[in-house]
Amino acid sequence: MPDLLLELRSEEIPARMQRKAAADLKKLITDGLVEAGLTYEAAREYWTPRRLTLDIRNLSARSKDVREEIKGPSTKAPEQAIQGFLRKAGLSDVSQAHVHSDPKKGDFYVAHLVKPGRDAEEIISELVPQVIRNFPWPKSMRWGKESAKPGAVRWVRPLQSILCLYGPETEETKVIEFEAGGVRSGNTTVGHRFMSDGQPITVRRFDDYVEKLEKAFVVLDAERRKEMILSDARNLAFASGLELVEDEGLLEEVSGLVEWPVVLMGEFEEEFLAIPPEVIRLTIRANQKCFVTRPSGEAEKLSNKFILISNIAAKDGGKEIAFGNGKVVRARLSDALYFWHTDQGNLPDLDKLVASAEKFGLDLTKPLDQRMARLDALNVTFHAKLGSQGARVERIRGLATHIASLIGADPALAARAAVLAKADLQTEVVGEFPELQGAMGRKYALLQGEDASVAAACEEHYKPQGPSDFVPKDKIAVAVALADKLDTLTGFWLINEKPTGSKDPYALRRAALGVIRLILENDLRINLLDMMKKSSESYEPEKVCPEGQDVQAWILHTRDEIVRDLLAFIHDRFRVYLRDEGARHDAIDAVLNADTDNLLLAARRLEALIVFLDTEDGQNLITGTKRAANILAAEEKKGTAIAAEIDPALFTEEEERALFAAITSSRADVESSIAREDFSGAMRALAALRGPVDTFFEKVLVNDENEKVRSNRLALLTKIREATGEVADFGKLAG
């Protein structure tokens, strides 16, 4: 079967777009081929800075004929209906239709249509230009003479050539001819922009395409370019007694900047190593797309050598290229060194920061305190409806202090950490590299002699920022991290800026997951509802109350409803978290209700319940409990009388007495175990009910003819429901 080779060559494609563009090309072409009735065995996409390539193997040569029957009206139908059928079927005369018979409906017309298959060449010649015209580039442009014409092709950069070959693996291939954007398809491409001779390369099929491109200094496979860069960079660093600081994101980017990767080493003055390693790495990465190195065996310390990737093999071995990159790196590091030193000095407007310093208890002899005072004094906006960053820090300080007292942390240190946590937003380094917020706060806090826990909280209060991110363990950091996230959630809920569908501009789902992970992974026994109410009360009602509503009525009623709604949102994220951890959805629902605000206890209860449900006792108790619940529901619906209290004198069967005794004993054990947070013990206590419940339903008729006996037995069933309900809502369990 034939193969298809397609290459779209253009000016430079931005590295960030290449991988997705190649995947889009593959999907659009293969989907179009399949929709047209063709089949293929395999397809793979490739990309370089100047070309998107698609290799499709064993493509069928022709689509199959398609047979279709169109049912028409009765042969006795009016002429108008028959003519409508003929138009629909594309027939010119009723004699071209077939007559079918039905025992009930009689004779009717049917059109037997055959849509002939099409040659693959014809399908490809129509499909590829269509894909090119409608390609989903994030940004694109028109160019040349064609750009003035209606419907002109838009491409990310000017499209220079199209190679499109079709044919069997062992025979001559042919060019699929078409035109797109003024560019005609052909069987030629060109090699490297600078290192090849620029002459057209005639191609027959994929294998010689790859071979000829490589001879013209183009490595087609992006993954191979990445392997070459990584291997050569490691070896070059090792030869100098260094280790490469690996960076997958940067590796992906630089592999998209070169067609012929050449790895070189540059250097800068050792005096720049006084700058924090994170700042050096970001400076070199952001400005020059280069990797940093470190002395062998070092975890944090960097060397003054860096790795750069060139797109050409220069005659001088790359000395001039490395020297030029070194000059730019030195200039950028000079800026970074200036920022680093400036952040440790005094601000010029200290006299204007006195009021803010008094408000937060800041020491204006300390650089980081000065930056916090400036953050407040400048009245930097956090959100138009939620006030300034300074006001936010005040709220976080109050909540962090409260949380610290609940989790055994020092409230004074928590307050200090909360006050300094956002101060680095006013530093020069964070202004240049926003991704270093928090990390620089920690460094500057340690430099001015802050407690290690306070410094840690400056960095870690932003965490965790995702399902796999680090979770703080230091209690001060935990208190500030919780306060920060709860303030964010509560504030945006108060102004009704909640996530909708896939839109979550303030990352509130991530904040909720952060709260959940902080609580669970630090074993925190705290009540979320109380903390969220406290957080909501720290907002000025006049500012967050919707316009036109009575502020006092909003405080009395609506504010608590909003907090309840926020708890429900956190429950939703909690469910997702637990399901991702492998928990059964019905078990989650059984332990979680609208009032659950101690997430740690809910999680512990769930763990014990899941273990219990995997036992025979657990499964049988579910069956018995559900039977009791169903009987109760049916009788309650009918209005049957159920005794408020059980009267043992009305027991007529030994099984009733045994069940009553088991419930009384089991419930006491359950309550005692729950009080000790021993949920496994509570499940074991429930297991004791399994036998008496089974025997009761086997031997005892609940709906006895005697009304008092029946009422008493129904009351016994309510006790089963209440006993199991101490642990979970068994009615929500499957099985």
N, C-alpha and C positions, 0 to 999 in steps of 0.2 A: 504493500500500500504506500501511497506517496507521503512525503513530508512537506511541511510548510516552514519557511524561514522568512521572518519579517524583521527588518531593522528600520527604525525611525531615527535619523541622525539630525541633530540641531546644534545651535550654539549652547553654551554651558547651561545645564539644568541644575538649579540649586540642590545641594546635597540633601536637604531635609525633605525634598519632594521625590527623590529618585525611587526609593523602595516602593512607596505607595503607587507611584505612576506606573512602574513595571507591573505591579500586581493588578492595577486597574486595566492595563492593556491586555493582560492575559485573560482576565475575567470577561471583558467586553468582547474580545475576539472569540474565545471559546464558547461563551453563551450564544453569540450570534451564529456560530457554525452549527451548534446543536439545534438551535431554534429553526435553522434552515433545513434540518434533516440530515446533517452530516454527523459522523462519529469519529473519534480519535482515540489513540491509545495513551498518549502522555503529552504533557505540555509543560514547558519551563520558561520562566522569564529571566532576563539578565538586564543589567544596567551599568552604565558608566556615566561620567559627567556629561558626555556628549551623545549618548545613544540609548535607546530602549530597544531591546531585542526579544523576540519570541520564537521559540523552537517547538514546533508541534509535530509529533511523530505518528505515523500510520493513520493519516487522515483519509477517510473514504473518498473515492474519486467522484462519486455521484450520489445525490440524495435519492431515496426510494420514491417510486410512484405512490401517490396517496389516493386511496379509493374512498369515496364518500357517497352516502345515500341521503337524499333530501326528500322527505315525505311531503306529498302534495295533497290537494283536496280530492274529494269524491269525483268520480268520472261524470256524475250527474250535477256537479256544482255549477253555479252560474259562470258565464264566460269571463266575467270580471275577475273572479277568484282564480280561475285557471290561468289567465294572463299574468296575474300577480305572481303565481307560482313559477311560471316560465321565466319571468324577469329575475326572480330570486335565484333560480337554478342556472341562469345563463343559457337557457335553451331558446331556439328561435321558433320552434313549432312543437305542438303537443305530440306529434308522431315520434319525437326524439325521447319521450318519456316512456317508462314501462308501466304496465298496469298490474297492480297486486290485488289480491282478494282477501277479504276478512269475513269470517262467517257471520259476524254481527254487524259490521259496518259496510259490507259490500265492497265493490271495486273502488280503488283509488289510485292516483298517479304517484309514481316514484321516479325521481331523477337519479340515475347511476352515473356519477361523475368520476373521472380519473384525472387527477392533477399530476402531470408528468414530472419526474424528478429532474434535477438540474445538475449540470457539471459543477464540480467544486470550484474550478477556475472562475466561472461566472459568479458564483456566490461570493467568493473572496474579493473579486474586483468591485463588487457593490458594497460589501461589508466594511472593508478597511477604510475607504474614504469617509464612510458614514461615521465610523469610530473616531477618526481623526477630527472630523468637524465637530463632534459632540464630546470631545475628551474632557473629563472633569478636573482640569487644572485649578488649583486654588487661585492662581493668578496667571493670566495669559495676555498675549499681545497679537496685534495684526502687523504685517510688515510688507514692504515692497509694493509693486504695482497692484497686486491682488487685493491689498488692504482697502482700497477705495470701492471695491465691488460689494454689492449687497450679499450678505451671508458669507463673507470672507472667512477663511480658516483662522482660528485663534490658536496659538501654541505658546508654550511657556517662554521660548526664545525662538528666533527665526528657524523654521524647518528647512534643512539644507538638502537632504536626500532621503529617498525611500527605497529600500531594497526589499523585494518581495519575490521569492523563488518557490516553485512548487514542482515536485517530481519524485520518482522512486529513488531509493537509496543507491541503486547500482546503475542507473541509466541517466541520461542527460535530463537536467531540470529545465524548466521554462520560466520566464518572467511573467507574472500576473500583471497585466498592464492596466493602469488607471492613473488618475491625476488628482492631486489634493493640494489646494493652496498654491497652484501654479507649479508644483513639483511633480514630475512624472516618475513612476516607479521604474526600477531597473535592476541590474544584477551587479552593481558596483557600490563600493563604499570607500572610505579613506582611513588611513591610520592615525597615529598620534599627531596632534596639531603642530608640534614643534620638532619632534624627533624623527618622524617619517619624512619621505621625500615629497609627500603631498600628492603623489600620483594615484589615480583611481585603482582600486583593487577589485579585480573581477572574481566573483564568488560563484560557486556551483551549488554547494550544500553546506550544512552547518559545520561539519568537521573541518573542511578546508577554510571556512569562514573564520573559525576560532584560530586555526593555525596561522593563517595569513595575517590576521589582526595582531597576533603575538609577535610575528616577525616585524610588524610595523609599530611595535611598542605600545600595544593596547592589551591589557589583561581584562578580558570581558567579564569574568565571574567576580562579583563584588565580595563574596565570601572568601575567595582565594586571595583577593587583594588585602582583605583584613588579616588573613593568616600570614601573608608575606610581611605586612607592616609589623604585626605583633612579634613574629619570630625574629625579624631583623632588629627591631627595637630592643628586645630582650638581649640579643646577642651583643649588640653594640654597647649597651649599658654594662653587661657582664664583663666585656673586654676592658672596661675602665674601672672595674671593681665596684660597680654600682648595681642597683636594682631599678627596673622600670616601675613607676607608679601607674598601674594599669587603670584604664578608664574606658569602659565599654561604649559609653555614649560618644566620647571623643573619637574612639576608633571607628565607629560607624560613620561619623561625620567626615573624618579625613579620608576614609576609603572612597567616599563619594566626591572627593575633590581632585583625585588623580586617576589617570588611566595607566600610568606606569610608575608605581610607587618606588621612590628611592629614599631610604631612611638615613638621616644625617644627625650629627650631634653639634649643638651649639653650647655656648657658656656665657655666664655673666659674673660680675664681681662678687666675691664671697661676702662683702659687706652687706649685700642685700639679704643674706640669710638671717639677718636680725629681724626681718619681717616675719610674722606668723606664717607657717607653712601653708595654711588654707588660703591666705591672701596671695602668696607667691603662685600657688597652683592655679587659682582662678584668674590672676592677671595674665599668666602665660597662656592658659587655655582659652580665655575669652578673646584675647587680642591677637594671638598668633596661631591658635589651633595646635599647640605643641604639648607634648607630654613632659612631666617632670620626673626626676630620678632621685634616689636616696642612697646613702651609703649602705652597703650590704649589711643586712641584719638589723637595720634601724627601722623602727615602726613609725616615728613621727618626723624626725629630722630629715631635711632635704639636702641635696647636693647643689652645687652651682652649675651643673650640666643639665641640658634639656634636649629632648628628642624632637626633631622636626621632620616632616614628610614633604619631599619635593616631588614635582611631576615630571622632572627631567633628570637624566644622568649627565651632569655637567662634565666638561673636559678636564676641569681642575679638581675633580672628585668632590665637588660641592662646597669647596672652601668659601667662595664668595657668597654663596647662598646662605651658608651657616653664619658667616660674618654679618651679613645684612639682617638676618633674623635676630642675631644677638644685639645689634644696635637698637632695634625696635623694642626688644624685650627689656634692655637696660633702661630705655626711656620710660617704659610703662612701670617698671619696678621703682624707678626714681619717684614717680608720682605716688606709688603705693607706700614707699618709705616716708614720704612727706605726710601722707594721710595718717599713717601709724603714729608718727611723732606728734602731729597736730592734735590727735585725739587724746594724747596724754598731757597736753598743756591746758592752761586756763583759757576760758572763753573771754572775748574782749568786752562783753556786755554784762559782767557779773552784777553790776549795780541794779540792773533791771530784773534780776532773778530772785531778789530777796523774798518777796511775798510768796512766790512758789516754793522756795526753800523752806519757809516757815510752815506752809501748809502740809508739806510731806515730811518734815523733820530732816531735811537734807543738810549735808555738810558741804558748803561751797568751797572748801579747800580741796575737795576731791573731784577729779575730772568727770567721773561717771555721774556723780550727784549733780554737777553743773549741767550735764546734758539732759538729765531728767527735769531739772528746773526749767531749762529752755523749752523742752517739749511741752510743758504745761504753760509757760509764759507766752509762747507763740500761739497758743490756742489751736494747735494742729487738730484738724477734724478727723474723727474716727468714722462717723457717719452723720449725714445731715440731720437725721431724726434722733440719733442716739448720743449726740454731743461730741466733745473733744476727747483726744487721747488722755489728757490729764484727768478728765472726769471718769474715764474708763478705769484708769489706774486707781483712782480713789475707790471705785466700786470693787475692783479685784482685791485691793488691800483688805477691805472689810470682810469680804467673803473668804479670802485665804486665811485670815486670822481665825475666823470661826471654824473653818474646816480643820485647821491645824490643831485646835483644841479638841476636836472630835477624834483625830487619828493619832494622837500622842506626839505631835510635833510641837516645837517651840513657837508659840504665836508671835513673839517679837521678831524672830528670825523670818517667819513667813511674811510678816508685814514688810520687813526690810527688803526681802526678795521681790515681793510684789511691786514695791515702789521702784526698784532698779531694773525690773525685767524688761521694760520697754525703752530704757534710757539710750541703748545703743542705736536706736532709730535716728538719733541726732548726731551720730558719729560720721566722720568723713569716709571711713572704710565701708560702712554699711550703705552710705549714700552712693558709693561707687559700685558696691557688690551687695545688693539687697539679700541675696541668698545666704549671706553670712550673718544675718540678724540672729541674735541668740548666741552664736559661737563667739562673736566679738564681745558681746556683753559679758560672757564668762571670763574671757581673757582680761578685759579691763577691770572687772570686779576683783579678780585675784591680784592684779597689779596694784590696786589701791587698798589691799589688805582686808577684803571682805571675808567673812566666814566661808569655808569651802562649800557648805550647803547652799548659801545664798548665791554664790557664783554658779553652782550647778543649776540652780533653779532659773537663772537668767537665760541659760541655753535650753534646758530641758522642758521648760513650761510650754513650749510649742508642741511637744510630743505627747502621744504618738500622732503621726500625720497620715496614717493608713493602717491597713490590717496587718502588715508585716513590719511596721516601724518599731523602733525601740520604745519601751515603756519605762518612764522614770521609776526608780525605786527609793531614792532619797525622799524622806517624808516632807521636807520643805518644798522640794520640786513638785511632788505629788499634789500638795495643797494648792500651790500657785497654778499648776496645770489644770486642776479641776476647776478652780475659781475662774480662770481665763476662759475655759470652754463653756462653763455654765453661764457666765456673763454674756458671752456671744449668743448662745442659744436663747436665753431668756429675753435679751434685748430685741433680737430680730422677731421673736414670737410676739412680743408686746406690740410691735409696729406692723405685724401681719406680713412680714417678709419671709414667708416659709418656702421651702423647696416645692417645685411643681413639676411633675413628670421627670424629664431628664435634666431640668434646669435647677441648678443649685449654686448660684453665683457666690454665695458667702460660705460655701463648703460646710453647711450645717450638718449634713449627714456624716461627714468626716469628724466633725466636732462631737457628735453624739456617740459615734463609735469610740472616739478617744475617751469619753467619759466612762463608757462601759468597760473598756480595757483597763483603764486606770483603777477602777473599782475592783474588778475581778482578779487582775494580776497582782494586786497589792493586798488582797484579802480585806477590803475595807467594809466594815459594817456601818454604813451610813444610810440615812433616809433621804432619798433624792427629792421628794416632795417638799420637805422642810427647807432644804438648801435652795431649791428653785424659788420658793416663796420668799425667802430672805433676799435672794438675788433680785427678784421683781420689785421688792420694796425699796431697793437702793436706787431705782430710777425715779426721777421726778415725775409724778403723775401728770402734771400739766404738760409735760413735753411729749409723753408717749400716749396719752389718752387721745383717741381719734377726735378730730375737730367736730364740734356740734354735740358731743356727748357730755353729760353731766359728770364732772370729775369724781365727785363723792360716790355717785352710783357705780361708776366704773371701778373705783377702789373696792367697794363693798361686794360687788358681784362679778363683773367681767374679768377682773384681773386674775381671780382664782380659777375661773373657767379656762383662761389662756394657759395658765400653768398646768392645769389638768391635761389640756390638749398637748402641751409639750411633753408631758410624761407619756402620753399615748404614742407620740412620735418616737421617743426613746425606746419604748417597748417594741415598736416595729423594727428598729435597728437591732435591738437585743435579740429578737426572733431570728433575724438574718444572721447575726453573729453565731447564735447557737446552732442553726441549721448548717452553717459552714463548718462548724466543729463536729458535725455528724449526728446531732440530736434529732430524734423523731419529732415531726411537727405536732403530732397529737399530744405527745408528752410535754412539749413546750407549752401548749395551750392549757394543759391540765394544771401546771404549776403557776401560770401567769394570769393574773386578773387585773382589772382596771386600777386597783388600789396598790398593786405591788410596787414598792419603791425601794426595797432593799434587794438590789440585784444579786449580791453575793449569796444571800440566803436562798433566793430563787434558783440560782445556778446549782447550789449544793443540793437542794431539794430535787432538782431535775436529775442530777447525777445518780442519787440514790434510787429515784423512781425508775430510771432506765435499767439499772442493775436488777431491781426487783421484777420488772416486767419480763426479763429474760428467764425468770424461773417459772416452774410449773405452778407454784403457789400464786405467783403474781398473775399469770394468765387466768387461772381459775377464779381468783378473787375478782378480777375485772368482770368475768362472765356473771358471777353471782351479784356483784354490785349493780351491774347494768340491769339485771333482771329485777332487782329490788327497785331501782329507779323507774323502770318502765311501768311496773305495777303501781307505784305511787303516783306517777304522772297520770295514768289512766283513771285512777280513783279520785285524784284531786280534780281532774277535769269533770268527772261526774258529780262532784260535790259530796263524795262519801266522807262520813265523819271519821276523823283520825284523832285518837286520844292525845291529849297534850302531854301526859306522862304515862309511863308504863306501869301497869298494876300486875305484879307477879302472881297475885291471887287468882287472876283470870287465866293463867297458863293451864292448859289441859294436856299438853304433850311434853315429854321429857326434852325433846329437841328445842322447844321454845326456851326452857329454863337454861339449857346448855348455851344457846346463842346469846341470851341475855347476860349470862355470867361472862362469856367470852368477850362481848362488846364492852362490858363494864371494866374488865381487867385490861383489855387491849387499849381502850381509850386512855386509861390512866397511864399506861406505859408509853403510848404515843405522845401524850402531852408532856410527860417527863422527858422523853427523848428530844422532842422539839425544843423544849426549854434549854437543853444542853447543846442544841444545834447538832444533835446526833441523828441525822436523817436516815442513815442506814439502820440504826436501832429502831426508829419509828416504823420503817418498812418491815423489820423483823416482827415487831409487835402486831402489825396488820396481818402478817402471814398467819398468825395464830387464829385469825377469823376464818381462814379458808375452809377448814373442815366443818366447823359448826354451821357456816352459811350453806355449804353444799348439802349437808344432812338436813337442814331446816327445809330447804326447797324440795328435797326428795320426799320427806315424810309429812310435811305440814301443809295443809290447804289454807292459804291466807284468807281467802274470801269465805270464811265460815258463815253458816246460816245465822248464828248468834251474833247480833249486831255489836255487842260489847267485846266479844272475843275477836271479831273481825277488826274493830277499831284498835284494839290492843296490839294485834299482830301487825297492823299497818304502822303503828307507832314504833314497833320493833324494827321495821324496815327503815324508818326515818333515822333510827340510831345507827344502822349500818351506813347510811349515806353520810351522816354527821361524822362518824368515826373515820371513814376513809377521807372525808373532806378536810380533816385536820392536816392531811399530807398533800392531797391533790384532788382535783375534780375528776374522779374516775369516769364520770359520764362523758368526758371529752376524749377518752382513750378508745382507740380502735381495737376490735377484738372482742 
